[in-house]
């Protein structure tokens, strides 16, 4: 095929079909696979693997089955949408179980098979992909068959692979009995930028013709694909494959940033999916922080205003309380100048002389507000000669 020969490839490196030959073991996926193997061999019962769309759950599911099929009994159910009885019959059919009599129930036939398998020292594992489609009835059927056990161990191991809706479904109070039986739970995550770089290089290496060695993708193109895809492996595959097609149409043996940009523009719904979710999540977190800060400030202002309205403002303890401003004292209470002798004014003709008002002893001055009161000044004697002009 000219397209593959142009890049020195023997097959398409970025197909969407989960292929265990193209499996790239990141630290996260390697831990999940090892943990699943450990959980199944210690008779855990029910194990759950949940992740966003396109993060490689089906590939892990097939990888697990590939490891178990050689020596264990495995039943695979894909996207189940049926009632409880149908699911049990499907499990029996996957195990190759046939009822011995027409009156024999699927549960009884399944139990006999599990006892025989346990006696042989082998595992019986049911792997359910797209488990979010089970619904309440299907999950209840899973709970019932998980109860098949001996006095010492579980007879049936169940692994549920599903999207995040599976977690939402298991939070239903009516499914709390099943939720309590989930011993181990794992989550698939997007690739980091460095993992995205190694992921693309790995898939190119696996699909390469022998003797052809060169970097098809530039660093700028890979960085752009990693940012636009959000690290979702399925979206990485789509953008990387389209970038190859753009480079091939221009006759370029390598993919540069312009080719990756054209691929992203041609897929408006894909690159904005995970990236926009991450951006909206960051915006929501910032907005929530700002709202919390505003709420805290508003609550503080409200409490301060309420406290001020409820009780008078108290001064600091180290400063003396300010005294109220005294009313203006009478003229006689102010500190007078030293007494002087003033001759009486000459009488005005044809007008009787103004008689001075009767002498009134001055009122006592109010105590001073200062902490150390000054000695009270001596009171002057009233003038008998006449008013001072």
C-alpha positions, 0 to 999 in steps of 0.5 A: 500500500503506497500510504504505508510504504511512504512511511516505511510501515507494514501496517496501520499503527493507530487503529481504534480496535484494541490490539494487545500487540500494540499495548504500551505498558505505562506505570499506571496500566502495569500496576492495574494488570498486576493488581488484577492478577493478585486480586483474582488469585486471592479469591477477592470476589468482585473487582472493578476497573473504571475510567473515562471513555477511550482510556484503554479499559477494553484493551486491559480487559482483553489483556487480562483474558489473554493471560487467564485463558491458558490455565483458567476458566474465563467467561466474557460478557460484552455490553450486557443489556438483559434481565438477571436470568438472561445474564446467568444463562449467558455466563453458563453458555460462556463456560460451556455449561449445559443443564443436565435436565429440563428442570435444572436451573441455571444457578444449579448448573453453574454451581456444579461447574464452579465446584468442579473447577475449584476442585481442579485448582483452577479459577473461574472468572467472569469478565464484564466489559461495558458493565455500566449497561448492566443496570440494576437488575443485571448488577443484582444478578452479578451479586447473586452469582458472586454468592456461590462459594465454599466455606473457605473461598469464593467459587467465582471471580468477577471483574467489572470494566466500565465507564464512570457511570458505573460508579454512579450506578453503584452509589444507588442505595438499592445496590449497597449489598453489591457495592460492599462486595467490591473488594478492589477498585482501579481507575484508568487515567489519561496519558501524561505528555511524556507518556504520549510521546513514548506511546506514539513512538511505541506504536510506530516501532511495532508497525515499522518495516525492518531496517527503517529507523527514523522519527516520523513525528517531530517534537512540536507535532507530538506536543501539539497532539498531546495537548489537544487530545488531553492524553486520551489514547483513543483521541491520540490515535485519531489525531496521529493517524490523521496527521500521517494522512496530511503529511502523506498528501503533501509528500512529506516523510515526516509529520510536522506541527503544521500537519498536526494542526490540520488534523486537529482542525479537521477534528473539532469535536475530538481535541476539544473534548478532554482539553475543554473538560480540563479547562472548564474544570480549572475555571470551575475550581478558580470560580469556586475559590473566588466565590468562597473568598467573597462569601468569607469576606461577606460573612466577616463584614456581616458579623462585624456590622452586627457586633457593632450594632449590638454593643458599643465599640470599646477602645483598646485596653491600654488607652484611657476611654475618651471623656465627653466634651464638657459644656462651656463653663461660665466666664467666672469658672475660667482661669481669670487674670490677677485682680486689678483695681478699676475706677468706676466709670463716670455717670452718664448725664440724665441717666441713672448709673447702672447698678451691678448685679448681685454677686453670685458665688460661682458654681463649682467646676466639674471634675477634670477628665484627665487622669491626674486632676489639676488643683482647683484654682482659687476663686476671685472675690467679687468686685463691689465697685462695679462690673469690669468693662 
